[in-house]
Amino acid sequence: MAATTGAFVVPTIVPSSVFGKEAPSNKINIGQIGCGRIARSWDMPATLKFDQARFVAVSDLDAHRKEDAKKFIEDYYAKKKGKKGYVDVKMYDDYKDLLQNKDIDAVIISTPDHWHVQPAIKAALAGKDIYLQKPTSLTIAEGRRLSDVVNRQGVILQMGTQQRSMPQFRIAAELVRNGRIGRLRTVKIGLPGDPAGPDAPEMPVPKNLNYDMWLGSTPEVYYTEMRVHPQHGYGRPGWLRCEQFGAGMITGWGQHHVDSANWGMDTEYTGPVSVEAIAQFPRSGLWDVHMDFMVKAEYANGIQMFISQGYTNGIRYEGTKGWIFVSRGNYAATASDPVAQEQNKKALDASDPKILTSVIGPDEIHLYRADDHHGNWLDCIKTRKKPISPIEEGHRACTVCLISHIAMKLPGIHHWDPVKERFVNDDEANSRLSRPQRYPYGTNYIKI
């Protein structure tokens, strides 16, 4: 009951309709961590278009990219609002300082692969909701730790596996899981490989780059522009082809397709029971990730998964009564996507066209539907519902890619326990479930 002293009492809860959609309480304040190619061409534009999102901060170890991101955001709002000064984007050299800003509700992490898990764990501990670019992690140990922390903290984490929000991948998975191609026997995933590259001489570290922190938990090596990212422009960065910072296409593109395949296979929370692989690796030059390769993984339910650059990019489900093929079609996340040559291929195809027009009945399996990946993340921040690409499913998909990469290095069949997340009686393979971490960087030094 309001006090009766005659003073005017302001209610503590004001309906949002009083202020409209521009009310501060209706906005999700976002900090952008990592301001490179994928942030500028995908994550920031895909989130800026939503009125409920408001970018208020950016962080990058390259001062030029940090300043570019501030201008990018402020220019966007100036054009959209018709005036300047809608937001004064704060810049941070260190993402940890950004996380201390209590005005920030959520972060988008678009860093190089080796810098995914550490800021994501720190963000979860700070109570920030998270959009995390794939791959989830570079080691299974780190991925497991991240998933456990996120679920314990109760924050919303959306993995950047946006194929989940593309209708053809959901439709394909629903058709497979509802038996439209009979019993699923085989899944074939097509991925590109990477080429070998030239040697790259040592160069002076640019004054605008904190190179030591950029290396993070990985070993100290000399700077050369080809190893990091272009100092002019936002072309495809060289670190994508260095195993120190990533595993190559098996994780960089592979997590997208394995995640989608897990959806159709109903194996989102488990993994294969064995894996074997062969691969070619460069014998010289700076780039050292895999080139041509073939992976075979077997699941407890009898399904065999094959992954190779020899298949058409996409996912082919083969069952006892037919097949379904699904791909991105003419979609490209960025102008420098490595599979531009796949454009204009069918996004959805089947052995019989009638399979694709089959109606999923009300009593059949209907999968999570989202029309926009970043939009789904923002909606889930508001509702606190599980997003379409949650962390545990992301970790499980990434695990398939990581054990495939381990198998590329170690001949023979490797038996995997998806419950314990360890190889069975295989000390050499198990030694690769984690990496040494260069102090003070790395998740080993985070108090949880």
N, C-alpha and C positions, 0 to 999 in steps of 0.2 A: 504494500500500500504506500502511496506517495505521502511524504511528510505534509503536515497541515499548518506549517508556519507561515504560509502565504508566499513563500519563494517559488519561482518557476522551476520545476524539476525536469531535466532532460532525460528521456528514457535511455536506458543503457543499450538497448537493441533497437536499431533503426532499420526498417525495411529497405532493401537495396533499391526499391522503386523510387524512394525519395530522391536519391541522387542520380539514378540511371546507370547505364552500363559503364560510364566513366568513373564511377565511384571508386576510390582507392581500395575499398574492401572487396571489390569485384575483380581486382587484378591479381595475377600471379606474377610476382616480381622474379625475374630470371637473371642469373649470372651465367655468362658464356665462358667456359674453360677450354682453351684451345681455339685459335681463331684462324686456322689455315683453310685449305682447299675445301674440305667436307663441311666445315662450319659455314663458310661464305656461300657455297653453291647449293647447300642442302639444309643443314640444321637450322640456321638462322632464318632464311627465307620461309622455310616450311612452318616455323613457329610464329614469326612476326605477323603473318596474315591473320592470326586469331586475335580478336579484340581482347579476350581475357588474359592474354600474355603481354607482359611489358618487360623488355630487356632494360636492366638498370646497371649492369656491370659486365666487364670483360677482363679476362686474364690471359696473358700469353708470355712466353719466355723470349719472344722476338718483339722488341719494342715497336718495330714498324707494323707488324701484323696487329698488335694490340691497338695502335692508333688508327689503323685502317678499319678495324672492327667498330671502334667507337664512331667513326665517321659514317660507316655503312649503316649502323643502327639509327643514328641521329638524322641522317639524310632520309632514311625510309619514313621515319615518323614525321619529319617536316613536310614531305610530299603528301603523306596520307592525311595529316591533320590540317595542312594548308598554312602552317606557321612553324617557325623554329622555336626551340626551347621546350618542347613537350617533355623531354627527359634529358638530363645531363648524365651521360653514361660514365660511371666511375671506372678507372683503369687500375689494374693490379698487376704487379710483376710476379707475385707469388699467389697461386690459387688458395693457399691456406689463409691468407689475409682476406680474400674474397669471402671465404666460408664463414669468417667471423662477423660479417655484416649481417646483423639480425633482420634487416629489411628484406633480405633475399629469401624467397620461399623455395626456390628450386634452381638446379643447375643443369646445363647441357654440357656433357664432356665429349669433346670432339678432338681429343689429343691423339698423338701417335699411339700405336697399339701398346707399347711398353709402358705408357703412362695412363692406362685405363683404370686399373684396379685401385691403385693408391689413392687418387683423388676421390674415387667413388666411395671407398670405405670411409675416408675422412668426411665426405659430404653426408653419408648416412649417419655417422656419429654426431654430426652437427645438426641433425634433424631436417636436412634438405631433401626434397624429392629430386629424382635424378633421371635424366635421359642419357643413356650411355651408348656410344658408338660401339659396334662390334669390331673385332672379336671381344668376347667378354673378358678374356685373360690370355696371357701367354703361357701360363702353367695351370695344371689342374688344381694344385694346392691353393693357388691364389684365387681361382674361381670359386672353389668351395668356401673359402674364407669370406669372400665377398657376399655370396648368397646367404650364408649364415648370419652375417652382420645385418644385411638389408632386412631379412625377415625378422630378426630380433628387434630391430629398431622400428619396424613398422612403417618405413618410408616407401613411397611409390617409386619403383625403378622400372622404366621402360627400356628394353634393349632396342638398339637401332636396327633390328631385323624387320624392315618395313614390308617385306613380302607378305607378312601376316595380314597386312591391311590392304593387300591387292586382291581383288575379288577372285581372280582366276586360281590363285593358290588355295584359297579357302574352298572354292567349289571343287577343285580336284581332290583335296583331302576328304571332303564330305562324301564325294562319290566313291572313293576308295574304301573309306571306313564303313560305308553302307552297302558294300558288296557288289557294286555295279560292274566290277571286272572280275568277280569271283573271289577266290582266295588269293590274297597278295603273296607273291613268291619272291619277286626281285624288284629292287629299286636301283636305277642307274642314274647317277648324277654327273652331269657334264660341267667341268670347270676349265678355265684357261690355265696355262702354265705361265711362267715368267722367263724372259730371255737372260742369257749371260750378258755381262756388261764389261766395259773397259776398266783398266786401272785408273785410279783417281789420285792425283798428288795431294800432299798435305797443303793446306791453305791457312792463312791467318783467320782467326775467329772474328767474325764481324762484331763490331762494338755494340750493335743492337741486339745481340743474341747471348743469353746466358747458357753457354754450351755445356758447362759442367752439370747444371740442373737438367738440361735437355737430355743428356745421357742417362740421368736418373740412376736407377739401381743397376744398370748394365755396365760392363767393364769400360774403363777409360781408353779411348782410341782417338787418334788425331782427327781434327776437323777437316772435312772437305765438303764442298757444297753438295756434291752428288750423294753424300751419305745422309744429308739432312733434308732441306727443302730449298726451293729456288729463292734467292734473295730478291728477285724481281719477278713479280707475277705469282700465280697460284696454280702452276702446273703440277702434274703428278710428282710427288716427292720421292726421293731416292730411298728413304728408309724403308719403304714398303718392300724393297728387294734385298734387305739385309736381315739375316736371321737374328742378329743381335736385338732387333727391334720388332720383329714379326716372324711368322713362319711361312710367309708367302701366300699364294692363292688358297691353299688348303684351309687357312683360317680367314684370310682377308675377304674372300668371296665365299669360301666353303661354308661358313656358319650360316649364311643366308639360306643356302639350299638344304643343308642338313637339318636346320630348324624347320623348314617347310616340309621336308620328308618325314621328320619325326611326327609332325601333325597328321600326315596321312597314314603313317605306320602305327599310330597310337603308342609311340615309344618316347613320349616327351619327358618322362621322369625316370627313364632307365637308360640303357646303352647296350652296345653289342657285347657278346661273350667272347669273341675272338676277332683279331684284326691282323692282316698281313698286307705288305705293300712293297712296291718297287718304285724307284724314282731316279732320275738323272739330276745331278747337281753340277753347277759350273766348276771348271777346274782352274779358272783364273779370273781375275777381275774383282772389282769391289762387290758386286752383287753375288749373293751366294744362296738364295732361296731355290727351292726345287723348280725344275723345268718339267719335262714330260713325266707322268707318273700314273700309277694304277693302285687303287686301294680296294681290298675286299674285306668287308666286315659281316660277321654272321650274328644273328640275334637268337635269343632263346626260343622265340616263336617260329623259328625256321626261315625267316626272311633273310635274304642275302642282299647287302648293299654294295654296289660297286661305284667308285668315284674315279673319274679319269678325264684328262684333257681330250681324250679321243672321242668322247661323246659330245653331242650337240649340247650347248650350254642350256641347262634346265634340269628338270626331274622327269624321269620316265618310270611310271608305276606299271609293273607287268604282273597280271594275275592269270588265273586259270580260264577266264572267260574274255580276256582282252587286255588292252593297255590304255593308259592315259598319259599324255605328255603335257607338261606345264612349264612356261618360262615367262620372263618379263615382257616378251614381245618387243615393241618399239620403245619401251621405257628405258631411261638412263638417268641415274641419280646425278651424275655430273658429266660435263662435256668430255672428260678424259676417262670415262669408264673403259675398262680393258676389253669389253666385249661389244664394242660399237658395231662390229661386223655382224652381230647377231640381230640387229634391228630389222624389223618387218617380218620376222618369223612369227608363226602363230603362237599366241600366248596360251592357247588351250587347244589340244587336239586329242583324238581318241581313235581306236581301231574301228569303232562303229560310231557314226555321228549321233545315233540315238542315245548313246551313253551320256553325252553332254547335255541332252535335253531332258533327261530323266529328272523327275520332280522328287525332291527329298520330302517324304511325308512327315506329318506332325509328330508321329511316334518314333521317327528315326533319329539318327544322330545329327544334331545341328551344332556346328562349331561357333566359337566366339567370332562375332562380326564387328569390324571397325572400318569406317570409311576413310579415315585419315590417321596415320600413325602418330604424328605429333599432336593432332587434335585429340586422339584417344588418351594420350598421356595427360594432357591438360584437363580433360574431363575427369580422369581418374584422380587427379590431384584434388579436385573439388569434391568428388563423391567418396573417395577413399576405397573405391573398388579396385580389384586386380586388373592391371592393364593387359592388353592382348599379348604382349611379349615380356612376361615377368622374368625376374632374374634366374630362378631355378631352371626354367626351361632354356634360357639362354646359356647357362652354365653347362647343362647336359648336351646341348647341341655343340658348343665349343669343345667339350670333352671328346666327342667323336673326332673332331678335326685334329685335336692335339695328340690323341693316341695314334691317329693315322700318320701324323708327322713323325712321331717316335718310331713307328713301324717302318717308315721310309729309311731310317738310319740303321735299323737292326733287322737282319734277315730272319725269315722264318715266321711261323704262326705264333702270335702272342695272345694268351688267354687273359681276358679282362673280367674282373668282378665289378659289375656296375653298382652294387650295394656298398662295398667297401671302397670303391674307386681306386683300386690297385690292380696291377698285373698279378697273376697267380704264379708263384714260384719263379719270379723273373726279376732278380735283383738289379740287373743292368737297366731294364726298362723302367723299373720303379725309381731308379736314381734320377730319371728325367722328369719326374712329376713336379719338380720344383727346380729353381735356379738359385745359384749364389746371388746375393744382393749387396751392392756396393754402398756402404754406409756413407751418409745417413739416410739414403733413399731406400725405398722398398717397404713392402707391407710387414716385413719381419720386425720393423722398428715402430710399428703403430701399437699403442696400448689400447686393448679392446676390453 
